[in-house]
Amino acid sequence: MISTKGRYALRVMIDLAEHEAEGHIPLKDIADRQQISKKYLESIVKELVRGKLVTGVSGKGGGYQLCRPAADYSVGEILELLEGPLSSVACLLEDAAECPRADSCQTLPMWSEFDHMVHDFFYGKKLTDLIESK
């Protein structure tokens, strides 16, 4: 399940993309437009900055801005930054220990197929796709 943190991160990124011509956008403006608590958004944008998806400038004229064009961001990279791996089962995580039952597991192919569909769906969607679908 995608948490509010992941969903709100997408909303922040969409807001920044829609207002990128304005330069750095104050967090208060994003919070007001998105009707999300500024305090909660602070923790989200901190992770977006740490993940190098946005840049932040403090002080007068400060705020947040996308690091690259909106078309270069996939929904998958945003969600994984905030949510962690989108894998459905632990044995398919990138750094998972080898499962002793992998060769005989009758459900593993299903989980693997599902994970590929989820990955392809979210990584196939760009930030601009969400903006254009309004």
N, CA, C and O atoms as CSV, one atom per row, in Angstrom:
chain,resi,resn,atom,element,x,y,z
A,1,MET,N,N,0.844,-1.173,0.000
A,1,MET,CA,C,0.000,0.000,0.000
A,1,MET,C,C,0.897,1.247,0.000
A,1,MET,O,O,1.905,1.302,0.704
A,2,ILE,N,N,0.521,2.214,-0.778
A,2,ILE,CA,C,1.250,3.481,-0.829
A,2,ILE,C,C,0.705,4.377,0.284
A,2,ILE,O,O,-0.500,4.615,0.364
A,3,SER,N,N,1.592,4.865,1.130
A,3,SER,CA,C,1.191,5.689,2.273
A,3,SER,C,C,0.909,7.132,1.845
A,3,SER,O,O,1.130,7.518,0.697
A,4,THR,N,N,0.415,7.912,2.806
A,4,THR,CA,C,0.189,9.333,2.521
A,4,THR,C,C,1.503,10.017,2.189
A,4,THR,O,O,1.524,10.969,1.408
A,5,LYS,N,N,2.598,9.549,2.768
A,5,LYS,CA,C,3.895,10.154,2.497
A,5,LYS,C,C,4.227,10.064,1.002
A,5,LYS,O,O,4.649,11.052,0.400
A,6,GLY,N,N,4.040,8.904,0.416
A,6,GLY,CA,C,4.304,8.725,-1.012
A,6,GLY,C,C,3.336,9.510,-1.869
A,6,GLY,O,O,3.734,10.125,-2.858
A,7,ARG,N,N,2.076,9.494,-1.500
A,7,ARG,CA,C,1.064,10.230,-2.278
A,7,ARG,C,C,1.297,11.733,-2.195
A,7,ARG,O,O,1.177,12.437,-3.198
A,8,TYR,N,N,1.629,12.225,-1.010
A,8,TYR,CA,C,1.880,13.658,-0.853
A,8,TYR,C,C,3.164,14.075,-1.572
A,8,TYR,O,O,3.247,15.183,-2.101
A,9,ALA,N,N,4.156,13.197,-1.591
A,9,ALA,CA,C,5.386,13.504,-2.326
A,9,ALA,C,C,5.078,13.707,-3.806
A,9,ALA,O,O,5.631,14.607,-4.438
A,10,LEU,N,N,4.207,12.886,-4.353
A,10,LEU,CA,C,3.802,13.063,-5.752
A,10,LEU,C,C,3.107,14.405,-5.940
A,10,LEU,O,O,3.341,15.095,-6.932
A,11,ARG,N,N,2.259,14.771,-4.996
A,11,ARG,CA,C,1.560,16.059,-5.091
A,11,ARG,C,C,2.536,17.225,-5.027
A,11,ARG,O,O,2.371,18.209,-5.748
A,12,VAL,N,N,3.549,17.128,-4.175
A,12,VAL,CA,C,4.578,18.177,-4.089
A,12,VAL,C,C,5.314,18.282,-5.417
A,12,VAL,O,O,5.521,19.380,-5.934
A,13,MET,N,N,5.706,17.149,-5.961
A,13,MET,CA,C,6.453,17.145,-7.220
A,13,MET,C,C,5.607,17.707,-8.362
A,13,MET,O,O,6.121,18.446,-9.202
A,14,ILE,N,N,4.337,17.372,-8.403
A,14,ILE,CA,C,3.434,17.911,-9.428
A,14,ILE,C,C,3.318,19.425,-9.258
A,14,ILE,O,O,3.383,20.173,-10.233
A,15,ASP,N,N,3.145,19.866,-8.020
A,15,ASP,CA,C,3.022,21.301,-7.749
A,15,ASP,C,C,4.276,22.042,-8.202
A,15,ASP,O,O,4.184,23.091,-8.839
A,16,LEU,N,N,5.443,21.499,-7.874
A,16,LEU,CA,C,6.692,22.142,-8.292
A,16,LEU,C,C,6.808,22.174,-9.817
A,16,LEU,O,O,7.279,23.159,-10.385
A,17,ALA,N,N,6.387,21.113,-10.465
A,17,ALA,CA,C,6.445,21.066,-11.931
A,17,ALA,C,C,5.504,22.100,-12.542
A,17,ALA,O,O,5.853,22.771,-13.513
A,18,GLU,N,N,4.325,22.222,-11.975
A,18,GLU,CA,C,3.347,23.173,-12.511
A,18,GLU,C,C,3.764,24.623,-12.291
A,18,GLU,O,O,3.314,25.514,-13.012
A,19,HIS,N,N,4.611,24.863,-11.312
A,19,HIS,CA,C,5.028,26.232,-10.989
A,19,HIS,C,C,6.522,26.456,-11.200
A,19,HIS,O,O,7.096,27.395,-10.647
A,20,GLU,N,N,7.155,25.591,-12.002
A,20,GLU,CA,C,8.608,25.687,-12.148
A,20,GLU,C,C,9.066,27.000,-12.768
A,20,GLU,O,O,10.195,27.426,-12.525
A,21,ALA,N,N,8.233,27.646,-13.552
A,21,ALA,CA,C,8.605,28.925,-14.171
A,21,ALA,C,C,8.764,30.027,-13.126
A,21,ALA,O,O,9.373,31.061,-13.398
A,22,GLU,N,N,8.216,29.807,-11.932
A,22,GLU,CA,C,8.273,30.807,-10.871
A,22,GLU,C,C,9.557,30.727,-10.041
A,22,GLU,O,O,9.748,31.525,-9.123
A,23,GLY,N,N,10.424,29.785,-10.351
A,23,GLY,CA,C,11.666,29.620,-9.586
A,23,GLY,C,C,11.430,28.800,-8.337
A,23,GLY,O,O,10.631,27.864,-8.339
A,24,HIS,N,N,12.130,29.154,-7.269
A,24,HIS,CA,C,11.983,28.432,-6.011
A,24,HIS,C,C,10.616,28.744,-5.387
A,24,HIS,O,O,10.238,29.906,-5.242
A,25,ILE,N,N,9.896,27.700,-5.028
A,25,ILE,CA,C,8.542,27.834,-4.498
A,25,ILE,C,C,8.576,27.634,-2.978
A,25,ILE,O,O,9.042,26.599,-2.500
A,26,PRO,N,N,8.084,28.619,-2.219
A,26,PRO,CA,C,8.037,28.463,-0.761
A,26,PRO,C,C,7.137,27.286,-0.359
A,26,PRO,O,O,6.093,27.051,-0.967
A,27,LEU,N,N,7.554,26.573,0.650
A,27,LEU,CA,C,6.791,25.419,1.127
A,27,LEU,C,C,5.391,25.821,1.569
A,27,LEU,O,O,4.443,25.052,1.413
A,28,LYS,N,N,5.262,27.011,2.116
A,28,LYS,CA,C,3.941,27.497,2.547
A,28,LYS,C,C,2.976,27.556,1.364
A,28,LYS,O,O,1.802,27.214,1.502
A,29,ASP,N,N,3.466,27.987,0.211
A,29,ASP,CA,C,2.606,28.062,-0.984
A,29,ASP,C,C,2.152,26.676,-1.419
A,29,ASP,O,O,0.992,26.473,-1.777
A,30,ILE,N,N,3.079,25.726,-1.384
A,30,ILE,CA,C,2.723,24.348,-1.762
A,30,ILE,C,C,1.703,23.801,-0.768
A,30,ILE,O,O,0.702,23.204,-1.165
A,31,ALA,N,N,1.957,24.003,0.512
A,31,ALA,CA,C,1.057,23.510,1.560
A,31,ALA,C,C,-0.340,24.097,1.390
A,31,ALA,O,O,-1.337,23.386,1.520
A,32,ASP,N,N,-0.412,25.383,1.102
A,32,ASP,CA,C,-1.718,26.036,0.910
A,32,ASP,C,C,-2.450,25.474,-0.308
A,32,ASP,O,O,-3.633,25.144,-0.231
A,33,ARG,N,N,-1.740,25.367,-1.428
A,33,ARG,CA,C,-2.381,24.869,-2.653
A,33,ARG,C,C,-2.807,23.414,-2.519
A,33,ARG,O,O,-3.866,23.020,-3.007
A,34,GLN,N,N,-1.981,22.625,-1.858
A,34,GLN,CA,C,-2.258,21.194,-1.753
A,34,GLN,C,C,-3.090,20.833,-0.523
A,34,GLN,O,O,-3.495,19.682,-0.355
A,35,GLN,N,N,-3.337,21.806,0.319
A,35,GLN,CA,C,-4.094,21.608,1.556
A,35,GLN,C,C,-3.491,20.481,2.407
A,35,GLN,O,O,-4.178,19.566,2.862
A,36,ILE,N,N,-2.177,20.599,2.593
A,36,ILE,CA,C,-1.424,19.648,3.405
A,36,ILE,C,C,-0.678,20.462,4.455
A,36,ILE,O,O,-0.209,21.566,4.176
A,37,SER,N,N,-0.571,19.923,5.646
A,37,SER,CA,C,0.145,20.589,6.727
A,37,SER,C,C,1.586,20.898,6.312
A,37,SER,O,O,2.296,20.031,5.802
A,38,LYS,N,N,2.001,22.136,6.538
A,38,LYS,CA,C,3.367,22.551,6.204
A,38,LYS,C,C,4.374,21.724,6.992
A,38,LYS,O,O,5.422,21.349,6.467
A,39,LYS,N,N,4.060,21.442,8.239
A,39,LYS,CA,C,4.959,20.657,9.089
A,39,LYS,C,C,5.163,19.253,8.508
A,39,LYS,O,O,6.285,18.747,8.499
A,40,TYR,N,N,4.097,18.628,8.027
A,40,TYR,CA,C,4.218,17.296,7.432
A,40,TYR,C,C,5.009,17.376,6.125
A,40,TYR,O,O,5.825,16.502,5.835
A,41,LEU,N,N,4.768,18.417,5.348
A,41,LEU,CA,C,5.502,18.579,4.086
A,41,LEU,C,C,6.993,18.781,4.309
A,41,LEU,O,O,7.803,18.388,3.469
A,42,GLU,N,N,7.365,19.393,5.434
A,42,GLU,CA,C,8.787,19.598,5.729
A,42,GLU,C,C,9.540,18.275,5.740
A,42,GLU,O,O,10.643,18.182,5.202
A,43,SER,N,N,8.949,17.252,6.349
A,43,SER,CA,C,9.623,15.947,6.394
A,43,SER,C,C,9.684,15.307,5.005
A,43,SER,O,O,10.644,14.608,4.683
A,44,ILE,N,N,8.674,15.544,4.201
A,44,ILE,CA,C,8.650,14.975,2.851
A,44,ILE,C,C,9.682,15.647,1.957
A,44,ILE,O,O,10.437,14.964,1.265
A,45,VAL,N,N,9.723,16.982,1.961
A,45,VAL,CA,C,10.684,17.668,1.088
A,45,VAL,C,C,12.119,17.420,1.551
A,45,VAL,O,O,13.041,17.439,0.735
A,46,LYS,N,N,12.314,17.192,2.832
A,46,LYS,CA,C,13.652,16.861,3.331
A,46,LYS,C,C,14.143,15.571,2.653
A,46,LYS,O,O,15.307,15.474,2.266
A,47,GLU,N,N,13.262,14.601,2.516
A,47,GLU,CA,C,13.630,13.355,1.844
A,47,GLU,C,C,13.805,13.561,0.340
A,47,GLU,O,O,14.674,12.943,-0.275
A,48,LEU,N,N,12.989,14.418,-0.246
A,48,LEU,CA,C,13.134,14.706,-1.673
A,48,LEU,C,C,14.462,15.404,-1.958
A,48,LEU,O,O,15.096,15.149,-2.982
A,49,VAL,N,N,14.878,16.285,-1.048
A,49,VAL,CA,C,16.178,16.965,-1.199
A,49,VAL,C,C,17.304,15.953,-1.019
A,49,VAL,O,O,18.245,15.917,-1.813
A,50,ARG,N,N,17.208,15.135,0.020
A,50,ARG,CA,C,18.243,14.130,0.286
A,50,ARG,C,C,18.374,13.155,-0.891
A,50,ARG,O,O,19.472,12.689,-1.196
A,51,GLY,N,N,17.255,12.852,-1.545
A,51,GLY,CA,C,17.261,11.966,-2.695
A,51,GLY,C,C,17.631,12.657,-3.996
A,51,GLY,O,O,17.630,12.041,-5.062
A,52,LYS,N,N,17.947,13.939,-3.899
A,52,LYS,CA,C,18.363,14.748,-5.054
A,52,LYS,C,C,17.290,14.859,-6.143
A,52,LYS,O,O,17.597,14.940,-7.332
A,53,LEU,N,N,16.023,14.861,-5.708
A,53,LEU,CA,C,14.930,15.086,-6.653
A,53,LEU,C,C,14.553,16.559,-6.707
A,53,LEU,O,O,14.075,17.044,-7.733
A,54,VAL,N,N,14.769,17.274,-5.600
A,54,VAL,CA,C,14.511,18.715,-5.555
A,54,VAL,C,C,15.677,19.406,-4.859
A,54,VAL,O,O,16.454,18.782,-4.137
A,55,THR,N,N,15.777,20.706,-5.094
A,55,THR,CA,C,16.759,21.515,-4.377
A,55,THR,C,C,16.000,22.497,-3.500
A,55,THR,O,O,14.874,22.890,-3.808
A,56,GLY,N,N,16.629,22.882,-2.415
A,56,GLY,CA,C,16.019,23.839,-1.510
A,56,GLY,C,C,16.956,24.988,-1.233
A,56,GLY,O,O,18.166,24.804,-1.097
A,57,VAL,N,N,16.385,26.181,-1.150
A,57,VAL,CA,C,17.138,27.389,-0.815
A,57,VAL,C,C,16.398,28.059,0.330
A,57,VAL,O,O,15.188,28.274,0.259
A,58,SER,N,N,17.139,28.389,1.392
A,58,SER,CA,C,16.482,29.050,2.519
A,58,SER,C,C,16.637,30.560,2.429
A,58,SER,O,O,17.450,31.083,1.666
A,59,GLY,N,N,15.840,31.234,3.225
A,59,GLY,CA,C,15.901,32.695,3.257
A,59,GLY,C,C,14.923,33.343,2.301
A,59,GLY,O,O,14.104,32.679,1.666
A,60,LYS,N,N,15.031,34.665,2.214
A,60,LYS,CA,C,14.130,35.434,1.344
A,60,LYS,C,C,14.314,34.990,-0.110
A,60,LYS,O,O,15.436,34.882,-0.605
A,61,GLY,N,N,13.209,34.742,-0.767
A,61,GLY,CA,C,13.256,34.260,-2.144
A,61,GLY,C,C,13.561,32.774,-2.229
A,61,GLY,O,O,13.772,32.240,-3.318
A,62,GLY,N,N,13.584,32.109,-1.087
A,62,GLY,CA,C,13.902,30.684,-1.055
A,62,GLY,C,C,12.688,29.821,-1.304
A,62,GLY,O,O,11.581,30.306,-1.535
A,63,GLY,N,N,12.929,28.539,-1.249
A,63,GLY,CA,C,11.878,27.563,-1.479
A,63,GLY,C,C,12.465,26.336,-2.152
A,63,GLY,O,O,13.652,26.039,-2.011
A,64,TYR,N,N,11.620,25.629,-2.883
A,64,TYR,CA,C,12.024,24.370,-3.491
A,64,TYR,C,C,11.798,24.407,-4.994
A,64,TYR,O,O,10.948,25.136,-5.507
A,65,GLN,N,N,12.592,23.591,-5.680
A,65,GLN,CA,C,12.555,23.565,-7.136
A,65,GLN,C,C,12.991,22.170,-7.593
A,65,GLN,O,O,13.817,21.528,-6.945
A,66,LEU,N,N,12.434,21.712,-8.707
A,66,LEU,CA,C,12.858,20.442,-9.278
A,66,LEU,C,C,14.319,20.539,-9.719
A,66,LEU,O,O,14.779,21.604,-10.130
A,67,CYS,N,N,15.038,19.432,-9.633
A,67,CYS,CA,C,16.445,19.400,-10.072
A,67,CYS,C,C,16.583,19.225,-11.578
A,67,CYS,O,O,17.605,19.593,-12.157
A,68,ARG,N,N,15.574,18.672,-12.203
A,68,ARG,CA,C,15.623,18.418,-13.640
A,68,ARG,C,C,14.235,18.583,-14.232
A,68,ARG,O,O,13.278,18.760,-13.478
A,69,PRO,N,N,14.086,18.534,-15.540
A,69,PRO,CA,C,12.760,18.709,-16.149
A,69,PRO,C,C,11.763,17.663,-15.649
A,69,PRO,O,O,12.135,16.517,-15.395
A,70,ALA,N,N,10.517,18.052,-15.511
A,70,ALA,CA,C,9.466,17.166,-14.992
A,70,ALA,C,C,9.355,15.869,-15.787
A,70,ALA,O,O,9.054,14.819,-15.220
A,71,ALA,N,N,9.594,15.931,-17.078
A,71,ALA,CA,C,9.493,14.735,-17.929
A,71,ALA,C,C,10.566,13.706,-17.597
A,71,ALA,O,O,10.454,12.553,-18.012
A,72,ASP,N,N,11.596,14.094,-16.865
A,72,ASP,CA,C,12.686,13.184,-16.523
A,72,ASP,C,C,12.451,12.415,-15.219
A,72,ASP,O,O,13.269,11.576,-14.841
A,73,TYR,N,N,11.344,12.694,-14.535
A,73,TYR,CA,C,11.043,12.008,-13.276
A,73,TYR,C,C,10.013,10.917,-13.524
A,73,TYR,O,O,8.986,11.152,-14.161
A,74,SER,N,N,10.294,9.722,-13.015
A,74,SER,CA,C,9.269,8.671,-13.067
A,74,SER,C,C,8.554,8.629,-11.717
A,74,SER,O,O,9.131,8.952,-10.678
A,75,VAL,N,N,7.304,8.230,-11.757
A,75,VAL,CA,C,6.539,8.070,-10.522
A,75,VAL,C,C,7.222,7.022,-9.641
A,75,VAL,O,O,7.245,7.150,-8.417
A,76,GLY,N,N,7.774,5.991,-10.272
A,76,GLY,CA,C,8.434,4.930,-9.517
A,76,GLY,C,C,9.593,5.420,-8.676
A,76,GLY,O,O,9.725,5.020,-7.520
A,77,GLU,N,N,10.437,6.281,-9.232
A,77,GLU,CA,C,11.586,6.757,-8.453
A,77,GLU,C,C,11.140,7.613,-7.273
A,77,GLU,O,O,11.761,7.582,-6.211
A,78,ILE,N,N,10.073,8.369,-7.456
A,78,ILE,CA,C,9.553,9.206,-6.369
A,78,ILE,C,C,8.980,8.319,-5.259
A,78,ILE,O,O,9.287,8.502,-4.081
A,79,LEU,N,N,8.145,7.359,-5.656
A,79,LEU,CA,C,7.533,6.472,-4.665
A,79,LEU,C,C,8.579,5.640,-3.933
A,79,LEU,O,O,8.503,5.491,-2.713
A,80,GLU,N,N,9.549,5.099,-4.654
A,80,GLU,CA,C,10.556,4.270,-3.982
A,80,GLU,C,C,11.421,5.080,-3.024
A,80,GLU,O,O,11.854,4.564,-1.994
A,81,LEU,N,N,11.674,6.335,-3.351
A,81,LEU,CA,C,12.444,7.178,-2.443
A,81,LEU,C,C,11.705,7.341,-1.118
A,81,LEU,O,O,12.317,7.262,-0.052
A,82,LEU,N,N,10.405,7.564,-1.178
A,82,LEU,CA,C,9.623,7.821,0.034
A,82,LEU,C,C,9.124,6.552,0.693
A,82,LEU,O,O,9.018,6.492,1.918
A,83,GLU,N,N,8.815,5.538,-0.095
A,83,GLU,CA,C,8.189,4.323,0.429
A,83,GLU,C,C,9.165,3.172,0.638
A,83,GLU,O,O,8.887,2.250,1.404
A,84,GLY,N,N,10.300,3.225,-0.037
A,84,GLY,CA,C,11.185,2.076,-0.033
A,84,GLY,C,C,10.838,1.174,-1.211
A,84,GLY,O,O,10.030,1.549,-2.061
A,85,PRO,N,N,11.433,0.000,-1.267
A,85,PRO,CA,C,11.196,-0.890,-2.412
A,85,PRO,C,C,9.714,-1.218,-2.580
A,85,PRO,O,O,8.982,-1.373,-1.603
A,86,LEU,N,N,9.294,-1.321,-3.824
A,86,LEU,CA,C,7.898,-1.628,-4.125
A,86,LEU,C,C,7.657,-3.129,-4.258
A,86,LEU,O,O,6.622,-3.551,-4.774
A,87,SER,N,N,8.594,-3.920,-3.803
A,87,SER,CA,C,8.499,-5.369,-3.907
A,87,SER,C,C,7.364,-5.906,-3.044
A,87,SER,O,O,7.122,-5.428,-1.936
A,88,SER,N,N,6.677,-6.907,-3.576
A,88,SER,CA,C,5.526,-7.475,-2.871
A,88,SER,C,C,5.923,-8.486,-1.799
A,88,SER,O,O,5.206,-8.652,-0.813
A,89,VAL,N,N,7.053,-9.159,-1.980
A,89,VAL,CA,C,7.510,-10.150,-1.005
A,89,VAL,C,C,9.003,-9.940,-0.732
A,89,VAL,O,O,9.755,-9.513,-1.608
A,90,ALA,N,N,9.407,-10.246,0.484
A,90,ALA,CA,C,10.780,-9.981,0.922
A,90,ALA,C,C,11.825,-10.736,0.100
A,90,ALA,O,O,12.928,-10.229,-0.103
A,91,CYS,N,N,11.497,-11.932,-0.374
A,91,CYS,CA,C,12.504,-12.721,-1.085
A,91,CYS,C,C,12.867,-12.125,-2.442
A,91,CYS,O,O,13.861,-12.536,-3.040
A,92,LEU,N,N,12.089,-11.173,-2.939
A,92,LEU,CA,C,12.393,-10.539,-4.224
A,92,LEU,C,C,13.089,-9.190,-4.073
A,92,LEU,O,O,13.374,-8.525,-5.069
A,93,LEU,N,N,13.361,-8.786,-2.847
A,93,LEU,CA,C,14.105,-7.550,-2.635
A,93,LEU,C,C,15.508,-7.701,-3.206
A,93,LEU,O,O,16.067,-8.797,-3.234
A,94,GLU,N,N,16.062,-6.595,-3.655
A,94,GLU,CA,C,17.370,-6.611,-4.308
A,94,GLU,C,C,18.460,-7.247,-3.443
A,94,GLU,O,O,19.279,-8.013,-3.948
A,95,ASP,N,N,18.475,-6.939,-2.161
A,95,ASP,CA,C,19.527,-7.443,-1.274
A,95,ASP,C,C,19.065,-8.603,-0.395
A,95,ASP,O,O,19.653,-8.853,0.657
A,96,ALA,N,N,18.024,-9.309,-0.815
A,96,ALA,CA,C,17.485,-10.413,-0.026
A,96,ALA,C,C,18.449,-11.594,-0.021
A,96,ALA,O,O,19.138,-11.872,-1.003
A,97,ALA,N,N,18.472,-12.271,1.108
A,97,ALA,CA,C,19.247,-13.507,1.188
A,97,ALA,C,C,18.600,-14.535,0.267
A,97,ALA,O,O,17.387,-14.513,0.055
A,98,GLU,N,N,19.398,-15.416,-0.269
A,98,GLU,CA,C,18.859,-16.420,-1.181
A,98,GLU,C,C,17.910,-17.334,-0.413
A,98,GLU,O,O,18.242,-17.847,0.656
A,99,CYS,N,N,16.741,-17.522,-0.973
A,99,CYS,CA,C,15.723,-18.352,-0.334
A,99,CYS,C,C,16.001,-19.818,-0.657
A,99,CYS,O,O,16.158,-20.176,-1.824
A,100,PRO,N,N,16.061,-20.663,0.364
A,100,PRO,CA,C,16.325,-22.081,0.114
A,100,PRO,C,C,15.180,-22.769,-0.639
A,100,PRO,O,O,15.366,-23.853,-1.192
A,101,ARG,N,N,14.017,-22.150,-0.660
A,101,ARG,CA,C,12.859,-22.742,-1.343
A,101,ARG,C,C,12.637,-22.159,-2.744
A,101,ARG,O,O,11.685,-22.542,-3.424
A,102,ALA,N,N,13.487,-21.255,-3.171
A,102,ALA,CA,C,13.264,-20.561,-4.452
A,102,ALA,C,C,13.038,-21.527,-5.612
A,102,ALA,O,O,12.166,-21.292,-6.449
A,103,ASP,N,N,13.806,-22.603,-5.671
A,103,ASP,CA,C,13.667,-23.547,-6.792
A,103,ASP,C,C,12.358,-24.317,-6.767
A,103,ASP,O,O,11.865,-24.747,-7.810
A,104,SER,N,N,11.796,-24.491,-5.582
A,104,SER,CA,C,10.562,-25.277,-5.486
A,104,SER,C,C,9.328,-24.437,-5.142
A,104,SER,O,O,8.226,-24.973,-5.031
A,105,CYS,N,N,9.506,-23.135,-4.974
A,105,CYS,CA,C,8.386,-22.263,-4.585
A,105,CYS,C,C,7.405,-22.107,-5.734
A,105,CYS,O,O,7.759,-21.601,-6.799
A,106,GLN,N,N,6.198,-22.535,-5.520
A,106,GLN,CA,C,5.184,-22.484,-6.575
A,106,GLN,C,C,4.585,-21.085,-6.744
A,106,GLN,O,O,3.960,-20.802,-7.766
A,107,THR,N,N,4.768,-20.212,-5.755
A,107,THR,CA,C,4.195,-18.865,-5.856
A,107,THR,C,C,5.194,-17.824,-6.332
A,107,THR,O,O,4.797,-16.730,-6.734
A,108,LEU,N,N,6.474,-18.139,-6.297
A,108,LEU,CA,C,7.504,-17.174,-6.671
A,108,LEU,C,C,7.317,-16.588,-8.077
A,108,LEU,O,O,7.460,-15.377,-8.247
A,109,PRO,N,N,7.005,-17.404,-9.083
A,109,PRO,CA,C,6.796,-16.815,-10.416
A,109,PRO,C,C,5.666,-15.782,-10.439
A,109,PRO,O,O,5.758,-14.773,-11.138
A,110,MET,N,N,4.604,-16.036,-9.675
A,110,MET,CA,C,3.489,-15.093,-9.623
A,110,MET,C,C,3.936,-13.778,-8.990
A,110,MET,O,O,3.640,-12.704,-9.514
A,111,TRP,N,N,4.653,-13.859,-7.854
A,111,TRP,CA,C,5.120,-12.642,-7.183
A,111,TRP,C,C,6.085,-11.874,-8.076
A,111,TRP,O,O,6.041,-10.646,-8.144
A,112,SER,N,N,6.944,-12.599,-8.751
A,112,SER,CA,C,7.910,-11.963,-9.651
A,112,SER,C,C,7.194,-11.250,-10.797
A,112,SER,O,O,7.543,-10.122,-11.146
A,113,GLU,N,N,6.203,-11.903,-11.375
A,113,GLU,CA,C,5.428,-11.280,-12.461
A,113,GLU,C,C,4.702,-10.040,-11.961
A,113,GLU,O,O,4.680,-9.012,-12.638
A,114,PHE,N,N,4.109,-10.137,-10.780
A,114,PHE,CA,C,3.401,-8.997,-10.194
A,114,PHE,C,C,4.355,-7.830,-9.965
A,114,PHE,O,O,4.035,-6.692,-10.309
A,115,ASP,N,N,5.531,-8.106,-9.383
A,115,ASP,CA,C,6.513,-7.047,-9.129
A,115,ASP,C,C,6.954,-6.379,-10.427
A,115,ASP,O,O,7.124,-5.160,-10.465
A,116,HIS,N,N,7.141,-7.151,-11.478
A,116,HIS,CA,C,7.523,-6.571,-12.768
A,116,HIS,C,C,6.414,-5.657,-13.309
A,116,HIS,O,O,6.696,-4.593,-13.860
A,117,MET,N,N,5.167,-6.074,-13.150
A,117,MET,CA,C,4.048,-5.230,-13.609
A,117,MET,C,C,4.003,-3.920,-12.837
A,117,MET,O,O,3.825,-2.854,-13.426
A,118,VAL,N,N,4.163,-3.996,-11.517
A,118,VAL,CA,C,4.147,-2.794,-10.675
A,118,VAL,C,C,5.316,-1.881,-11.062
A,118,VAL,O,O,5.133,-0.678,-11.247
A,119,HIS,N,N,6.500,-2.452,-11.180
A,119,HIS,CA,C,7.681,-1.665,-11.549
A,119,HIS,C,C,7.472,-0.991,-12.900
A,119,HIS,O,O,7.675,0.216,-13.033
A,120,ASP,N,N,7.069,-1.764,-13.894
A,120,ASP,CA,C,6.886,-1.212,-15.238
A,120,ASP,C,C,5.803,-0.136,-15.259
A,120,ASP,O,O,5.925,0.858,-15.975
A,121,PHE,N,N,4.749,-0.333,-14.479
A,121,PHE,CA,C,3.671,0.661,-14.430
A,121,PHE,C,C,4.184,1.972,-13.848
A,121,PHE,O,O,4.053,3.018,-14.482
A,122,PHE,N,N,4.766,1.932,-12.646
A,122,PHE,CA,C,5.190,3.156,-11.983
A,122,PHE,C,C,6.402,3.808,-12.640
A,122,PHE,O,O,6.492,5.035,-12.680
A,123,TYR,N,N,7.322,3.019,-13.149
A,123,TYR,CA,C,8.482,3.596,-13.824
A,123,TYR,C,C,8.148,4.033,-15.247
A,123,TYR,O,O,8.893,4.804,-15.853
A,124,GLY,N,N,7.037,3.546,-15.780
A,124,GLY,CA,C,6.585,3.973,-17.106
A,124,GLY,C,C,5.789,5.268,-17.079
A,124,GLY,O,O,5.567,5.885,-18.121
A,125,LYS,N,N,5.360,5.682,-15.892
A,125,LYS,CA,C,4.614,6.938,-15.718
A,125,LYS,C,C,5.586,8.052,-15.367
A,125,LYS,O,O,6.383,7.925,-14.437
A,126,LYS,N,N,5.516,9.121,-16.103
A,126,LYS,CA,C,6.356,10.282,-15.829
A,126,LYS,C,C,5.540,11.324,-15.076
A,126,LYS,O,O,4.310,11.309,-15.111
A,127,LEU,N,N,6.222,12.208,-14.411
A,127,LEU,CA,C,5.558,13.289,-13.678
A,127,LEU,C,C,4.668,14.088,-14.627
A,127,LEU,O,O,3.572,14.504,-14.252
A,128,THR,N,N,5.131,14.296,-15.830
A,128,THR,CA,C,4.344,15.049,-16.809
A,128,THR,C,C,3.063,14.316,-17.192
A,128,THR,O,O,2.076,14.963,-17.543
A,129,ASP,N,N,3.048,12.980,-17.136
A,129,ASP,CA,C,1.819,12.226,-17.421
A,129,ASP,C,C,0.730,12.582,-16.410
A,129,ASP,O,O,-0.447,12.660,-16.762
A,130,LEU,N,N,1.123,12.797,-15.161
A,130,LEU,CA,C,0.157,13.131,-14.123
A,130,LEU,C,C,-0.372,14.554,-14.308
A,130,LEU,O,O,-1.539,14.831,-14.030
A,131,ILE,N,N,0.474,15.431,-14.769
A,131,ILE,CA,C,0.067,16.808,-14.999
A,131,ILE,C,C,-0.876,16.881,-16.195
A,131,ILE,O,O,-1.891,17.577,-16.156
A,132,GLU,N,N,-0.535,16.162,-17.247
A,132,GLU,CA,C,-1.323,16.200,-18.477
A,132,GLU,C,C,-2.667,15.493,-18.339
A,132,GLU,O,O,-3.566,15.721,-19.148
A,133,SER,N,N,-2.821,14.631,-17.321
A,133,SER,CA,C,-4.076,13.882,-17.167
A,133,SER,C,C,-5.156,14.665,-16.453
A,133,SER,O,O,-6.278,14.180,-16.309
A,134,LYS,N,N,-4.837,15.874,-16.000
A,134,LYS,CA,C,-5.821,16.706,-15.272
A,134,LYS,C,C,-6.966,17.107,-16.168
A,134,LYS,O,O,-7.880,17.803,-15.726
